Amino acid sequence: MKSLVVAAENGALPVMRLGDREISGRASPVGDVVCESAHAIAGLDCEVTIITPSYGAFHRMPGSRQVGRIKVGFADKMETVFAYEVLGRPDRDLVRNLVLDHPLFSACGAGRAYCSESPRDDYGLDARRFALFCTAVAEGLLQKIFGVFDTVHLHDWPAAFLLMLRRCHRSYRVLRNQRCVFTLHDLGKQGVFPFGLGESSFESWFPDLGYNQTLLADPTRTNYLNATACAVRLADAVHALSPAYAEEIALPGDAAHPGGEGLQGDFAAAQAEGRLLGILGGCEYHSAPLSVVETWEELLAVMRARVMRWAAAAPTLASSHFIAHHRLATLSAERPRMLITSVGDIDDRNITLFRQRGSDGKPALYHLLDKLGAFGLFIIMGTGTARHEQFLTEASARYENLVFLNGVSEALEQALFALGDLYVKASAIEPGVGNHLYAQRAGQPCLVHLVGGLKDTIEHGKNGFGFNGDTPVDQADALVAATDHALTVFDEHQVEWLKLRRTSAAARFEWSQTAERLLRELYTVAIKE
């Protein structure tokens, strides 16, 4: 079986930029899933190729070689896109990695995957870049430049243009014979842009395309196309990275449960047709990175050095770095009795419940910190939306038992996973699996909101703590109550806590199991027993 994986990110490739954040490919949630799932599928005697844009950088890596030249019509011009084979991570050499290079792909800066981190409207330069990328992939498939494939596996909205071309473009309708499946990562970014309005519009990119606007339309906005909706309607199968999330997105949303975020009708239709599959993502256990930080004093030194580096990277000192530097300077060399950690994007998904006011009007995070008191320390690390970063900055100024590290560091992530006592992930939604599995892998029990992939991986009282609620206020109160319960178990029931740690470390959600289900159910390939 041969598979072509089409995505905007690939965790097998080195440093890239997501918006204004510089991270390695494997630190990208989408890139990590793309890389690990492809590697696991390749381990089942399959040939897997991942193709992404080069972003003006990856095709220049040592060992790269040009494998093709693709001419395509785009926006009333003939464009030439070059294909390169590049080397990925040595431990992921079962997979072939290709990148496509064109000046448009690096228009936002070399190595930068996205120009905009807008939560919903992705039109503009990003949509234009990915529309050209998918056109080049379609032409490459037509000319067999990349090879011949049984399945084309598309990841998230940037790859959805391929399905539109397959359905509507007369040159690529032959690709309807090619099985195309789609994996959903983030409904917060759906790829919404105008059908016709200037150069960043669907009609300007494909002026001769005959299409049914209703088939491609955003369900809530007139004269706008929705790339994710198109993918759900046009793919041969749609994959959600969690069984629970697959159920949730087919339901209408409300204040407490986002549901399908406007696309619930499309997901419900795919579900009724048997095209919507919930297959849990996995975690890498066999070659898990080990933290070089083993003691509290070492962690303290690394945090102080990292904050100084972040602070020095800008001409003016951010208040978040100033407060973090002050807090770290005053922390004792003696380890806190309890260390609570949380790592991830500072966005609506991860921070909304921390900000949600409970039944007494106080934000849940403030209550959590009141409960923790002098007994422990809460360390939150990440970057994201300015208003959420400001909320955490103000909270860290108010509470001495909170350290907000406003940056991204893989080494520091691994240290927090290894040394923390309790990992908190109060996500409003969780499409798949994430950082909580890395903390769990290190033996750190997790306290989570029981939705999506969190519900599928954490069992309250067995390998962690869970909470839920029918309204946002109920959820905030439940988060505080669950934290209080976890503190009590940690402080008064050490035997039970040690059992939780052992059960957490022993939990396994292997990519190999995910890969078998992807082949059987998404690719519809028989597996040799």
Beta strands, then each sheet from edge to edge (+ up, - down):
strand 1: 2-6
strand 2: 16-18
strand 3: 21-23
strand 4: 47-53
strand 5: 65-74
strand 6: 77-86
strand 7: 96-101
strand 8: 151-155
strand 9: 179-184
strand 10: 192-194
strand 11: 224-226
strand 12: 237-240
strand 13: 276-278
strand 14: 338-343
strand 15: 376-381
strand 16: 402-405
strand 17: 422-425
strand 18: 446-449
strand 19: 464-467
sheet 1: 5+ 6- 7+ 4+ 1+ 8+ 9+ 12+ 13+
sheet 2: 2+ 3-
sheet 3: 10+ 11-
sheet 4: 16+ 15+ 14+ 17+ 18+ 19+
end
